[in-house]
Amino acid sequence: MKRLRRPSRLPIDPYILLLLGTVGLAALLPARGTAADVVSGASTAAIAFLFFLYGARLSTREALDGLRHWRLHVTVLACTFVVFPVLGLAARGLVPVVLTHSLWQGLLFLTLVPSTIQSSIAFTSIARGNVPAAICAGSFSSLAGIVITPLLAASLLGGTAGGFSADSLVKIVLQLLVPFLAGQVLRRWIGGFVTRHKKVLGYVDRGSILLVVYAAFSEGVVQGIWHQVSPARLAGLLAVEAVLLAVMLALTWYGARALGFGRADRITIQFAGSKKSLAAGLPMASVLFGAQAALAVLPLMLFHQMQLMVCAVIARRRSRDPEEEPGPVSGPPAAAAASRTAAGTDRRSR
């Protein structure tokens, strides 16, 4: 008999399964009373530690070197913090026929968070794009998002974002910005340790996010907000997010071509400019939305899984594209050379 082969990859990111399991745990066993206070305190500490690690990992020298490719970075930032929010605001017209007001707020928040770093780099490398530019673009987006995302939430969501106020701004500074800056300051002494133990600290990262998810969804269950969401509304949300992702993938690819970017840079712009960071969005939502954080992060969790699956397919297809014809390179010589080197290495490895 022919033995059945198990697929080498799950169709769903295992971490998403862990996130869903955490949501299920919060639904069955939500933290209440004293336990809720303990979980809330631990979640606050986890958020601060997450951003401390972000600061310790980001190389200031790499960030400054990447500024030379400013056209690409400005394009990615514009897609992330201008085009995305405009589309999020336009989705307001879908309320109440397709989305509830709360789901639309979560969708709008999704459009405000920064881009990803790890997956943008990974997909850019697979597609033989400009990997150094992807590293810098993701880092710049995450750094800018610490300031821009809360300000956009304050202006576009107003009082609905958990009663956004001066106190909320202070919380953001203390829980997000101060730990990040502390990580940058201490990077000189702990940068080597962080690099050597990258894998272990990655588990700490993900565990911290799971704790944040449990705290947010526990509070949501206690508040009874899940009675506001029906299967039909969830289906509508998925459809809207599919359209949003398709529009951004098209805009970043064809828009970058219209702006005169070469193939390698267009790949970077597409992957860095069309995705949103679950790791950055979850902690921010818990600070901004309070008891309503569970509904606020639901659209982001769904969009995160959708973007990974779609971009994985696109990256594999881009990897089979023919070499780019000789022409002007929009980035600095060093970045272009590094991109060509990475592409050559990828071809040899295959």
DAFEN-V502821 format. One record per pair of residues at least 12 apart in sequence whose C-alpha atoms are under 10 Angstrom apart, sorted by the first residue. I is the first residue (numbers start at 1). GAP is how many residues later the second one is. D is the distance in Angstrom with one decimal. If there is no record, write none. Layout:
I|GAP|D / I|GAP|D
This chain:
11|298|7.7 / 12|293|7.4 / 12|294|9.4 / 12|296|8.9 / 12|297|7.6 / 13|291|9.9 / 13|292|7.2 / 13|295|8.1 / 13|296|8.4 / 15|191|8.2 / 15|195|9.5 / 15|290|9.6 / 16|285|8.0 / 16|286|9.1 / 16|288|8.8 / 16|289|7.0 / 18|188|9.6 / 18|189|9.8 / 18|192|7.8 / 19|187|9.6 / 19|188|10.0 / 19|190|8.7 / 19|191|6.4 / 19|192|9.7 / 19|194|7.4 / 19|195|8.8 / 19|282|8.5 / 20|190|9.6 / 20|193|9.5 / 20|281|9.2 / 21|189|9.5 / 21|193|9.6 / 22|188|6.7 / 22|189|8.3 / 22|190|9.8 / 22|191|7.0 / 22|192|5.9 / 22|193|9.7 / 22|195|8.6 / 22|196|9.7 / 23|187|9.0 / 23|190|7.1 / 23|191|6.3 / 23|192|9.6 / 23|193|9.2 / 23|194|6.3 / 23|195|8.2 / 23|198|9.9 / 23|271|9.2 / 24|190|9.1 / 24|193|9.1 / 24|194|9.8 / 25|189|7.6 / 25|192|9.2 / 25|193|8.6 / 26|187|8.6 / 26|188|5.7 / 26|189|7.8 / 26|190|8.7 / 26|191|5.9 / 26|192|4.9 / 26|193|8.6 / 26|194|8.9 / 26|195|7.4 / 26|196|9.6 / 27|187|9.1 / 27|190|7.3 / 27|191|6.7 / 27|192|9.7 / 27|193|8.9 / 27|194|6.2 / 27|195|9.0 / 27|199|9.3 / 28|190|9.1 / 28|193|9.0 / 29|185|9.8 / 29|189|7.8 / 29|192|9.3 / 30|184|8.0 / 30|185|8.3 / 30|186|9.8 / 30|187|7.8 / 30|188|4.4 / 30|189|7.3 / 30|190|8.9 / 30|191|6.8 / 30|192|7.1 / 31|183|8.5 / 31|184|7.5 / 31|185|10.0 / 31|186|9.4 / 31|187|5.7 / 31|188|7.5 / 31|190|9.2 / 31|191|8.2 / 32|186|8.0 / 32|187|8.2 / 32|189|10.0 / 32|190|7.5 / 36|179|7.6 / 36|182|8.0 / 36|183|7.9 / 36|186|10.0 / 37|178|9.6 / 38|177|9.7 / 39|172|7.8 / 39|173|8.6 / 39|175|8.4 / 39|176|6.1 / 39|177|9.6 / 39|179|9.4 / 40|171|9.1 / 40|172|8.3 / 40|174|9.5 / 40|175|6.1 / 40|176|8.6 / 40|178|9.9 / 40|179|9.3 / 40|246|9.9 / 41|174|9.5 / 42|166|9.0 / 42|169|7.8 / 42|170|8.5 / 42|173|8.9 / 43|165|7.4 / 43|166|8.5 / 43|167|9.3 / 43|168|6.0 / 43|169|5.2 / 43|170|8.8 / 43|171|8.8 / 43|172|6.7 / 43|173|9.0 / 43|240|8.7 / 43|243|8.9 / 44|127|9.9 / 44|131|7.3 / 44|132|10.0 / 44|164|9.8 / 44|167|9.6 / 44|168|8.0 / 44|171|9.6 / 44|239|8.6 / 44|242|8.9 / 44|243|8.7 / 45|130|8.1 / 45|163|9.0 / 45|167|9.8 / 46|129|9.4 / 46|158|9.2 / 46|159|8.6 / 46|161|8.8 / 46|162|5.3 / 46|163|7.7 / 46|164|9.8 / 46|165|7.7 / 46|166|7.5 / 46|237|8.8 / 47|128|6.6 / 47|129|7.3 / 47|132|9.1 / 47|158|9.4 / 47|161|7.1 / 47|162|7.8 / 47|164|9.4 / 47|165|7.5 / 47|232|10.0 / 47|233|9.5 / 47|235|9.1 / 47|236|5.8 / 47|237|8.5 / 47|239|9.1 / 47|240|9.3 / 48|124|9.8 / 48|126|8.0 / 48|127|4.9 / 48|128|5.9 / 48|129|8.7 / 48|130|8.3 / 48|131|5.7 / 48|132|8.1 / 48|160|9.9 / 48|235|8.9 / 49|126|8.7 / 49|127|8.9 / 49|130|7.0 / 49|131|8.7 / 49|134|9.3 / 49|155|9.4 / 49|156|8.6 / 49|159|8.3 / 50|125|9.5 / 50|126|8.5 / 50|129|8.3 / 50|130|8.4 / 50|133|9.9 / 50|151|9.8 / 50|154|8.5 / 50|155|6.2 / 50|156|9.2 / 50|158|7.2 / 50|159|8.4 / 50|229|8.8 / 50|230|8.9 / 50|233|8.7 / 51|95|9.3 / 51|124|8.0 / 51|125|5.8 / 51|126|7.5 / 51|127|8.5 / 51|128|5.7 / 51|129|4.9 / 51|130|8.7 / 51|131|9.2 / 51|132|7.8 / 51|154|9.6 / 51|228|9.9 / 51|229|8.6 / 51|232|9.2 / 52|123|9.4 / 52|124|8.0 / 52|125|8.7 / 52|126|8.1 / 52|127|4.5 / 52|128|4.5 / 52|129|7.4 / 52|130|6.4 / 52|131|4.7 / 52|132|8.0 / 52|134|9.5 / 52|135|9.8 / 53|126|8.2 / 53|127|7.2 / 53|129|9.3 / 53|130|6.2 / 53|131|8.9 / 53|134|9.4 / 53|138|9.7 / 53|141|8.0 / 53|148|8.4 / 53|149|9.7 / 53|151|9.8 / 53|152|8.3 / 54|85|9.3 / 54|88|8.8 / 54|89|8.9 / 54|122|9.9 / 54|125|8.8 / 54|126|6.3 / 54|127|9.3 / 54|129|7.1 / 54|130|8.4 / 54|151|9.6 / 54|226|9.7 / 55|88|8.7 / 55|122|9.2 / 55|123|9.7 / 55|124|7.5 / 55|125|4.4 / 55|126|6.2 / 55|127|7.1 / 55|128|4.3 / 55|129|4.7 / 55|130|8.2 / 55|131|8.7 / 55|132|7.6 / 55|136|9.7 / 56|123|9.5 / 56|124|7.5 / 56|125|8.6 / 56|126|7.9 / 56|127|4.2 / 56|128|5.2 / 56|129|7.9 / 56|130|6.8 / 56|131|4.8 / 56|132|8.5 / 56|133|9.5 / 56|134|7.2 / 56|135|6.1 / 56|136|9.6 / 56|137|9.8 / 56|138|7.3 / 56|139|9.3 / 57|82|9.7 / 57|123|9.8 / 57|126|7.8 / 57|127|7.9 / 57|130|7.3 / 57|133|9.3 / 57|134|6.7 / 57|135|9.4 / 57|137|6.9 / 57|138|7.5 / 57|141|9.1 / 58|77|9.8 / 58|78|9.4 / 58|81|7.0 / 58|82|9.5 / 58|84|9.9 / 58|85|9.1 / 58|122|9.6 / 58|125|8.8 / 58|126|7.3 / 58|129|8.4 / 58|133|9.0 / 59|77|9.6 / 59|80|9.0 / 59|125|8.2 / 59|128|8.2 / 59|129|9.7 / 59|132|8.6 / 60|79|9.9 / 60|124|7.8 / 60|127|9.3 / 62|70|9.1 / 62|73|8.7 / 62|74|7.1 / 62|77|9.4 / 63|70|9.9 / 63|72|8.8 / 63|73|5.9 / 63|74|8.8 / 63|76|7.3 / 63|77|7.3 / 64|72|8.9 / 64|76|10.0 / 65|71|8.6 / 65|269|9.7 / 65|270|9.5 / 66|66|7.9 / 66|67|6.8 / 66|68|9.6 / 66|69|8.6 / 66|70|5.6 / 66|71|8.1 / 66|73|9.8 / 66|74|9.1 / 66|265|9.8 / 66|266|9.1 / 66|268|9.9 / 66|269|8.3 / 67|66|9.5 / 67|69|8.1 / 67|70|9.4 / 67|73|9.3 / 67|265|9.8 / 68|65|9.9 / 68|263|7.6 / 68|264|6.4 / 68|265|9.8 / 68|266|9.6 / 68|267|8.9 / 69|64|7.4 / 69|67|9.2 / 69|68|9.5 / 69|261|7.9 / 69|262|5.1 / 69|263|6.0 / 69|264|9.6 / 69|265|9.8 / 69|266|7.8 / 69|267|9.8 / 70|63|9.8 / 70|67|9.6 / 70|260|9.7 / 70|261|8.1 / 70|262|9.3 / 71|188|9.5 / 71|190|9.2 / 71|259|7.9 / 71|260|7.8 / 72|61|7.9 / 72|62|9.5 / 72|64|10.0 / 72|65|7.9 / 72|184|8.8 / 72|187|9.9 / 72|189|8.2 / 72|193|7.3 / 72|194|8.8 / 72|196|8.5 / 72|197|7.0 / 72|258|8.1 / 72|259|7.6 / 73|60|8.0 / 73|61|9.0 / 73|63|7.9 / 73|64|5.6 / 73|65|9.0 / 73|67|7.7 / 73|68|8.5 / 73|195|9.8 / 73|196|8.3 / 73|199|9.5 / 73|200|9.5 / 74|63|8.9 / 74|66|9.7 / 74|67|9.8 / 75|62|9.6 / 75|177|8.8 / 75|180|9.5 / 75|181|8.1 / 75|184|9.3 / 75|194|7.3 / 75|197|9.9 / 75|198|7.9 / 76|39|8.7 / 76|58|9.7 / 76|61|6.9 / 76|62|8.8 / 76|64|9.4 / 76|65|8.0 / 76|176|8.4 / 76|180|9.7 / 76|192|8.7 / 76|193|5.8 / 76|194|8.3 / 76|195|9.3 / 76|196|6.5 / 76|197|4.8 / 76|198|8.5 / 77|37|8.6 / 77|38|8.7 / 77|60|8.1 / 77|61|9.4 / 77|63|8.2 / 77|64|6.4 / 77|65|10.0 / 77|67|8.6 / 77|68|9.6 / 77|192|9.6 / 77|195|9.0 / 77|196|7.3 / 78|63|10.0 / 78|195|8.3 / 79|32|9.9 / 79|36|9.6 / 79|169|8.1 / 79|172|8.7 / 79|173|7.5 / 79|190|8.8 / 79|191|9.5 / 79|193|9.0 / 79|194|5.4 / 79|195|7.3 / 79|196|9.7 / 80|31|7.4 / 80|32|7.3 / 80|33|7.7 / 80|34|6.4 / 80|35|6.6 / 80|61|7.8 / 80|65|9.4 / 80|168|9.6 / 80|192|8.4 / 80|193|5.7 / 80|194|7.2 / 80|195|8.0 / 80|196|8.0 / 81|30|7.6 / 81|31|6.1 / 81|32|7.8 / 81|33|7.5 / 81|34|9.3 / 81|60|8.9 / 81|63|9.4 / 81|64|8.5 / 81|67|7.8 / 81|68|8.0 / 81|71|8.5 / 81|192|9.4 / 82|29|9.0 / 82|30|8.6 / 82|70|9.9 / 83|28|8.7 / 83|29|9.8 / 83|165|8.4 / 83|168|9.3 / 83|190|9.6 / 83|191|9.9 / 84|24|8.7 / 84|26|8.8 / 84|27|5.1 / 84|28|7.1 / 84|29|9.4 / 84|160|8.5 / 84|161|9.7 / 84|163|9.7 / 84|164|7.7 / 84|189|9.1 / 84|190|8.4 / 84|191|9.8 / 84|192|9.8 / 85|22|9.6 / 85|23|6.7 / 85|24|8.3 / 85|25|8.6 / 85|26|5.1 / 85|27|5.9 / 85|28|9.4 / 85|67|8.7 / 85|68|10.0 / 85|71|8.9 / 86|22|9.1 / 86|25|8.4 / 86|26|9.7 / 87|20|9.9 / 87|21|8.4 / 87|24|7.9 / 87|157|7.6 / 87|160|9.3 / 87|161|9.3 / 88|16|8.1 / 88|17|8.8 / 88|18|9.6 / 88|19|6.6 / 88|20|4.7 / 88|21|8.1 / 88|22|8.2 / 88|23|6.0 / 88|24|8.5 / 88|156|8.6 / 89|15|8.9 / 89|16|9.4 / 89|18|9.2 / 89|19|6.6 / 89|22|9.1 / 89|67|8.3 / 89|68|9.9 / 90|18|9.4 / 91|13|7.2 / 91|14|9.8 / 91|16|8.3 / 91|17|8.1 / 91|149|8.3 / 91|153|9.4 / 92|12|6.6 / 92|13|8.7 / 92|15|9.5 / 92|16|8.6 / 94|142|9.7 / 94|146|9.1 / 96|137|9.9 / 97|136|9.3 / 97|139|9.3 / 98|134|8.6 / 98|135|6.7 / 98|136|9.3 / 98|137|9.0 / 98|138|5.6 / 98|139|7.5 / 98|141|9.4 / 98|142|8.6 / 99|130|9.6 / 99|133|9.4 / 99|134|6.1 / 99|135|8.4 / 99|136|9.6 / 99|137|6.6 / 99|138|6.6 / 99|141|8.9 / 100|128|8.4 / 100|129|8.2 / 100|130|10.0 / 100|133|7.4 / 100|134|9.9 / 100|136|9.8 / 100|137|9.3 / 102|58|9.3 / 102|123|9.8 / 102|126|8.6 / 102|127|9.2 / 102|190|8.7 / 102|193|6.9 / 102|194|7.4 / 103|125|9.4 / 103|126|8.4 / 103|130|8.5 / 103|131|8.9 / 103|134|7.6 / 103|192|6.6 / 103|193|7.0 / 103|194|9.4 / 103|195|8.1 / 103|196|7.3 / 104|133|8.6 / 104|191|9.7 / 104|192|8.7 / 104|195|8.7 / 105|48|9.8 / 105|51|9.6 / 105|52|7.3 / 105|55|8.3 / 105|56|8.3 / 105|190|8.7 / 105|191|6.7 / 105|192|9.8 / 105|194|9.3 / 106|51|9.9 / 106|55|9.7 / 106|179|9.2 / 106|183|9.8 / 106|186|9.4 / 106|187|8.6 / 106|188|9.1 / 106|189|6.4 / 106|190|3.9 / 106|191|6.2 / 106|192|7.0 / 106|193|5.8 / 106|194|7.4 / 107|130|8.4 / 107|133|9.1 / 107|134|8.2 / 107|188|9.6 / 107|189|7.5 / 107|190|8.5 / 107|191|8.5 / 107|192|5.6 / 107|193|7.2 / 107|196|9.2 / 108|45|8.7 / 108|48|8.5 / 108|49|8.2 / 108|188|8.9 / 108|191|9.0 / 108|192|9.6 / 109|40|8.5 / 109|41|9.7 / 109|43|8.9 / 109|44|6.9 / 109|47|9.1 / 109|48|8.2 / 109|52|9.1 / 109|172|8.5 / 109|175|9.8 / 109|176|8.1 / 109|179|9.9 / 109|187|7.0 / 109|188|8.1 / 109|190|8.7 / 109|191|8.1 / 110|39|9.9 / 110|131|9.9 / 110|165|10.0 / 110|166|7.2 / 110|167|8.8 / 110|168|9.0 / 110|171|7.5 / 110|172|9.9 / 110|175|9.5 / 110|186|8.1 / 110|187|7.6 / 110|188|9.2 / 110|189|6.7 / 110|190|5.3 / 110|191|9.1 / 110|193|8.2 / 110|194|9.6 / 111|38|9.3 / 111|41|10.0 / 111|133|9.5 / 111|163|10.0 / 111|164|9.4 / 111|165|7.5 / 111|170|10.0 / 111|188|9.9 / 111|189|8.7 / 112|33|8.2 / 112|36|8.2 / 112|37|5.5 / 112|38|8.5 / 112|39|9.5 / 112|40|6.8 / 112|41|7.2 / 112|44|9.5 / 112|164|8.6 / 112|169|8.7 / 113|28|9.0 / 113|29|8.5 / 113|31|9.8 / 113|32|6.3 / 113|33|8.8 / 113|35|8.5 / 113|36|5.6 / 113|37|8.8 / 113|39|9.3 / 113|40|9.4 / 113|162|9.5 / 113|163|6.3 / 113|164|6.7 / 113|165|8.5 / 113|166|9.9 / 113|167|7.1 / 113|168|5.7 / 113|169|9.4 / 113|171|8.5 / 113|172|9.5 / 113|187|9.2 / 114|24|8.3 / 114|25|9.5 / 114|26|9.1 / 114|27|5.4 / 114|28|5.4 / 114|29|8.3 / 114|30|7.6 / 114|31|5.0 / 114|32|8.3 / 114|34|8.7 / 114|35|7.3 / 114|158|9.6 / 114|159|9.3 / 114|161|8.3 / 114|162|5.8 / 114|163|5.9 / 114|164|9.0 / 114|165|9.7 / 114|166|7.1 / 114|167|7.6 / 115|22|8.5 / 115|23|6.1 / 115|24|8.7 / 115|25|9.1 / 115|26|5.8 / 115|27|6.5 / 115|29|10.0 / 115|30|8.4 / 115|156|9.0 / 115|157|6.1 / 115|158|6.8 / 115|159|7.6 / 115|160|5.4 / 115|161|4.4 / 115|162|5.1 / 115|163|8.9 / 115|164|9.9 / 115|165|8.6 / 115|166|9.6 / 116|18|9.9 / 116|19|9.9 / 116|21|9.2 / 116|22|5.8 / 116|23|8.4 / 116|25|8.0 / 116|26|7.4 / 116|155|8.9 / 116|156|6.8 / 116|157|9.0 / 116|158|9.3 / 116|159|6.3 / 116|160|5.6 / 116|161|4.5 / 116|162|7.8 / 116|163|8.1 / 116|164|8.3 / 116|188|9.7 / 117|17|7.7 / 117|18|6.7 / 117|19|8.7 / 117|20|8.0 / 117|21|4.5 / 117|22|6.4 / 117|23|9.4 / 117|24|8.5 / 117|25|7.8 / 117|154|9.8 / 117|155|7.7 / 117|158|9.5 / 117|159|9.4 / 117|160|7.8 / 117|162|9.8 / 118|16|9.3 / 118|17|8.2 / 118|20|8.0 / 118|21|9.7 / 118|154|10.0 / 118|159|9.5 / 119|15|9.8 / 119|19|9.4 / 119|152|8.3 / 119|153|8.7 / 119|156|8.9 / 119|158|9.3 / 119|188|9.8 / 119|189|7.7 / 119|192|9.1 / 119|193|9.3 / 120|14|6.5 / 120|15|7.9 / 120|17|9.0 / 120|18|7.1 / 120|147|9.7 / 120|148|7.5 / 120|149|9.3 / 120|150|9.0 / 120|151|5.4 / 120|152|5.3 / 120|153|8.9 / 120|154|9.4 / 120|155|7.8 / 120|156|9.8 / 120|157|10.0 / 120|188|9.6 / 120|191|9.2 / 121|12|8.8 / 121|13|5.5 / 121|14|6.0 / 121|15|9.5 / 121|16|9.4 / 121|17|8.0 / 121|147|8.1 / 121|150|8.2 / 121|151|8.1 / 122|12|9.1 / 122|13|9.7 / 122|149|9.5 / 122|190|9.4 / 122|193|9.1 / 123|144|8.8 / 123|145|8.7 / 123|147|10.0 / 123|148|7.0 / 123|149|9.3 / 123|185|9.2 / 123|188|7.1 / 123|189|6.7 / 123|190|9.5 / 123|191|8.6 / 123|192|5.6 / 123|193|8.4 / 123|195|9.6 / 123|196|9.6 / 124|140|8.4 / 124|141|9.4 / 124|142|9.8 / 124|143|6.3 / 124|144|5.8 / 124|145|9.2 / 124|146|8.9 / 124|147|6.7 / 124|148|8.5 / 124|187|9.8 / 124|191|7.1 / 124|194|9.3 / 124|195|9.3 / 125|139|9.8 / 125|142|9.4 / 125|143|9.1 / 125|190|8.5 / 125|194|8.8 / 125|214|9.0 / 125|217|7.4 / 125|218|7.6 / 125|221|7.8 / 126|186|8.8 / 126|188|9.7 / 126|189|5.9 / 126|190|6.6 / 126|191|9.4 / 126|192|8.0 / 126|193|6.1 / 126|194|9.8 / 126|216|9.9 / 126|217|8.8 / 126|220|7.6 / 126|221|9.9 / 127|137|8.5 / 127|140|7.2 / 127|141|9.1 / 127|144|9.8 / 127|185|9.4 / 127|187|8.0 / 127|188|4.7 / 127|189|6.3 / 127|190|7.5 / 127|191|4.9 / 127|192|4.2 / 127|193|7.8 / 127|194|8.4 / 127|216|8.6 / 127|219|9.3 / 128|135|9.1 / 128|136|6.8 / 128|137|9.9 / 128|139|8.0 / 128|140|9.3 / 128|187|8.5 / 128|188|9.7 / 128|190|7.6 / 128|191|6.0 / 128|192|9.2 / 128|193|9.1 / 128|195|9.6 / 128|211|7.7 / 128|212|8.3 / 128|213|9.8 / 128|214|7.2 / 128|215|4.9 / 128|216|8.5 / 128|217|9.5 / 128|218|7.2 / 128|219|8.6 / 129|133|9.6 / 129|134|7.2 / 129|135|4.0 / 129|136|6.3 / 129|137|7.7 / 129|138|5.3 / 129|139|5.9 / 129|140|9.4 / 129|142|9.7 / 129|186|9.5 / 129|189|8.9 / 129|190|8.8 / 129|207|9.8 / 129|210|6.5 / 129|211|8.4 / 129|213|8.3 / 129|214|7.2 / 130|132|9.8 / 130|133|8.7 / 130|134|4.9 / 130|135|5.6 / 130|136|8.5 / 130|137|7.3 / 130|138|5.9 / 130|139|9.2 / 130|201|9.4 / 130|205|7.3 / 130|206|7.1 / 130|207|9.2 / 130|208|7.6 / 130|209|4.6 / 130|210|7.8 / 130|211|9.7 / 130|212|8.0 / 130|213|8.4 / 131|133|8.5 / 131|134|9.0 / 131|136|9.4 / 131|137|7.3 / 131|204|8.4 / 131|205|9.5 / 131|207|7.7 / 131|208|6.0 / 131|209|9.4 / 131|210|9.9 / 131|211|7.2 / 131|212|9.0 / 132|136|9.3 / 132|202|9.3 / 132|203|6.3 / 132|204|8.8 / 132|205|9.9 / 132|206|6.9 / 132|207|6.9 / 132|210|9.1 / 133|131|9.5 / 133|132|7.7 / 133|135|7.0 / 133|136|9.0 / 133|139|9.6 / 133|198|8.7 / 133|199|10.0 / 133|202|6.8 / 133|203|9.0 / 133|205|9.3 / 133|206|8.4 / 134|131|8.7 / 134|133|9.1 / 134|134|5.5 / 134|135|7.9 / 134|137|8.3 / 134|138|6.7 / 134|139|10.0 / 135|133|9.3 / 135|137|9.3 / 137|131|8.3 / 137|132|8.5 / 137|135|6.8 / 137|136|8.8 / 138|130|9.8 / 138|133|9.7 / 138|134|6.4 / 138|135|9.0 / 138|139|9.7 / 141|131|8.8 / 141|132|9.3 / 141|135|10.0 / 141|136|9.8 / 142|134|10.0 / 142|135|8.4 / 142|138|7.5 / 143|34|9.3 / 143|37|8.9 / 145|135|8.3 / 145|136|9.3 / 145|139|9.8 / 146|26|8.4 / 146|27|8.8 / 146|30|6.9 / 146|31|6.6 / 146|34|9.0 / 146|134|8.5 / 146|135|9.9 / 146|138|8.5 / 147|22|10.0 / 147|25|8.8 / 147|26|8.8 / 147|29|9.2 / 147|30|7.9 / 149|131|9.9 / 149|132|9.0 / 149|135|8.4 / 150|14|9.2 / 150|18|9.1 / 150|19|7.7 / 150|22|7.7 / 150|23|9.9 / 150|134|7.8 / 150|135|9.4 / 150|137|9.5 / 150|138|7.6 / 151|18|8.8 / 153|132|9.8 / 153|135|8.1 / 153|136|10.0 / 154|14|9.5 / 154|15|9.1 / 154|134|8.9 / 159|130|9.9 / 160|128|9.5 / 160|129|8.0 / 160|132|9.5 / 161|124|8.7 / 161|126|9.4 / 161|127|5.7 / 161|128|5.0 / 161|129|8.3 / 161|131|8.3 / 161|132|9.0 / 161|135|9.1 / 162|123|9.2 / 162|124|9.2 / 162|125|8.3 / 162|126|5.7 / 162|127|3.9 / 162|128|5.5 / 162|129|7.4 / 162|130|6.8 / 162|131|8.2 / 163|125|8.0 / 163|126|7.5 / 163|127|8.7 / 164|123|9.5 / 164|124|6.7 / 164|125|8.0 / 164|126|9.8 / 165|123|9.5 / 168|119|7.2 / 168|120|6.7 / 168|121|9.4 / 168|122|9.9 / 169|118|9.2 / 169|119|8.7 / 171|116|7.1 / 171|117|8.9 / 172|111|9.8 / 172|112|7.8 / 172|115|6.8 / 172|116|8.1 / 175|108|9.2 / 175|109|9.2 / 175|112|8.4 / 176|104|9.8 / 176|107|8.6 / 176|108|8.1 / 176|111|9.4 / 205|74|8.3 / 206|73|8.1 / 208|71|9.6 / 208|75|9.4 / 209|69|9.0 / 209|70|6.8 / 209|71|9.3 / 209|72|10.0 / 209|73|7.2 / 209|74|7.4 / 210|69|9.9 / 210|72|9.5 / 212|70|7.1 / 212|71|6.7 / 212|73|9.7 / 212|74|7.4 / 212|81|10.0 / 213|69|7.2 / 213|70|8.6 / 213|73|8.6 / 213|80|9.0 / 213|81|7.8 / 213|84|8.7 / 214|80|9.2 / 215|71|8.6 / 215|76|9.6 / 215|78|9.4 / 215|79|8.9 / 216|66|9.0 / 216|67|9.6 / 216|69|8.9 / 216|70|6.4 / 216|71|9.9 / 216|73|9.4 / 216|74|7.7 / 216|75|7.0 / 216|76|7.9 / 216|77|5.7 / 216|78|5.3 / 216|79|9.1 / 216|80|9.6 / 216|81|8.9 / 217|69|9.9 / 217|74|8.6 / 217|75|8.9 / 217|76|7.4 / 217|77|4.9 / 217|78|8.3 / 217|80|9.4 / 217|81|9.7 / 218|73|9.1 / 218|76|8.3 / 219|71|8.5 / 219|72|5.8 / 219|73|8.1 / 219|74|8.4 / 219|75|7.8 / 220|70|9.2 / 220|71|5.9 / 220|72|6.4 / 220|73|7.3 / 220|74|5.6 / 220|75|7.7 / 221|70|9.4 / 221|73|8.6 / 222|69|9.1 / 223|68|7.3 / 223|69|8.7 / 225|66|9.0 / 225|67|7.7 / 225|69|8.3 / 225|70|7.7 / 226|68|8.8 / 226|69|8.0 / 228|67|9.3 / 229|66|8.8 / 234|64|9.6 / 234|65|9.1 / 234|68|9.8 / 237|61|9.7 / 237|62|7.3 / 237|65|8.9 / 237|66|9.6 / 238|61|8.2 / 238|64|7.4 / 238|65|8.0 / 238|68|9.0 / 240|59|10.0 / 240|63|10.0 / 241|58|7.9 / 241|59|9.4 / 241|61|8.2 / 241|62|6.4 / 241|65|8.4 / 241|66|9.6 / 242|60|9.9 / 242|61|8.0 / 242|64|7.6 / 242|65|8.9 / 242|68|9.8 / 244|30|9.3 / 244|59|9.3 / 245|29|6.9 / 245|30|8.1 / 245|58|8.1 / 245|61|8.3 / 245|62|7.1 / 245|65|8.9 / 245|66|9.9 / 246|28|8.9 / 246|61|9.6 / 246|64|9.3 / 247|27|8.9 / 248|22|8.1 / 248|23|9.8 / 248|25|7.7 / 248|26|5.3 / 248|27|8.6 / 249|20|9.5 / 249|21|6.1 / 249|22|7.9 / 249|24|8.1 / 249|25|5.7 / 249|26|8.9 / 249|58|9.7 / 249|61|9.8 / 249|62|9.0 / 249|65|9.8 / 250|20|8.2 / 250|24|9.1 / 251|18|9.9 / 251|19|8.2 / 251|22|9.3 / 251|23|8.7 / 252|14|7.5 / 252|15|8.7 / 252|16|9.3 / 252|17|6.1 / 252|18|4.8 / 252|19|8.3 / 252|20|9.1 / 252|21|6.5 / 252|22|6.9 / 253|12|9.7 / 253|13|5.9 / 253|14|7.2 / 253|15|9.3 / 253|16|7.2 / 253|17|5.4 / 253|18|9.0 / 253|20|9.4 / 253|21|9.5 / 254|12|8.3 / 254|16|9.1 / 255|14|9.5 / 255|15|9.4 / 256|12|9.8 / 256|13|7.1 / 256|14|8.1 / 259|71|9.6 / 260|68|8.6 / 260|69|8.8 / 260|70|7.4 / 261|67|8.5 / 261|68|7.2 / 261|69|5.7 / 261|70|8.4 / 262|62|7.8 / 262|63|9.2 / 262|64|9.5 / 262|65|7.8 / 262|66|7.4 / 262|67|6.1 / 262|68|6.8 / 262|69|8.9 / 262|74|10.0 / 263|55|9.8 / 263|58|9.8 / 263|60|8.8 / 263|61|6.3 / 263|62|9.1 / 263|66|9.3 / 264|59|9.8 / 264|60|8.3 / 264|65|9.2 / 264|66|9.9 / 264|67|9.8 / 264|72|8.4 / 264|75|7.2 / 264|76|8.6 / 264|79|9.2 / 265|64|8.7 / 265|65|7.8 / 265|66|7.8 / 265|70|9.9 / 265|71|8.9 / 265|74|9.0 / 267|47|9.9 / 267|48|8.6 / 267|51|8.3 / 270|41|9.4 / 271|36|9.5 / 271|40|7.3 / 271|43|9.5 / 271|44|8.8 / 274|33|8.3 / 274|37|9.3 / 275|28|8.6 / 275|29|7.7 / 275|31|9.8 / 275|32|6.5 / 275|33|8.6 / 275|36|9.0 / 276|24|7.8 / 276|25|9.8 / 276|27|7.9 / 276|28|6.8 / 276|31|8.3 / 277|23|8.3 / 277|24|9.5 / 277|26|9.7 / 277|27|7.3 / 278|19|8.6 / 278|22|6.6 / 278|23|6.7 / 278|24|9.8 / 278|25|9.0 / 278|26|6.4 / 278|27|9.5 / 279|22|10.0 / 279|25|9.9 / 281|15|9.7 / 281|16|7.6 / 281|19|7.6 / 281|20|9.4 / 282|12|9.4 / 282|14|9.0 / 282|15|6.4 / 282|16|9.7 / 282|18|8.3 / 282|19|8.8 / 283|14|9.6 / 284|13|9.6 / 285|12|6.7 / 319|24|9.4 / 319|27|9.3 / 319|28|9.1 / 323|20|9.7
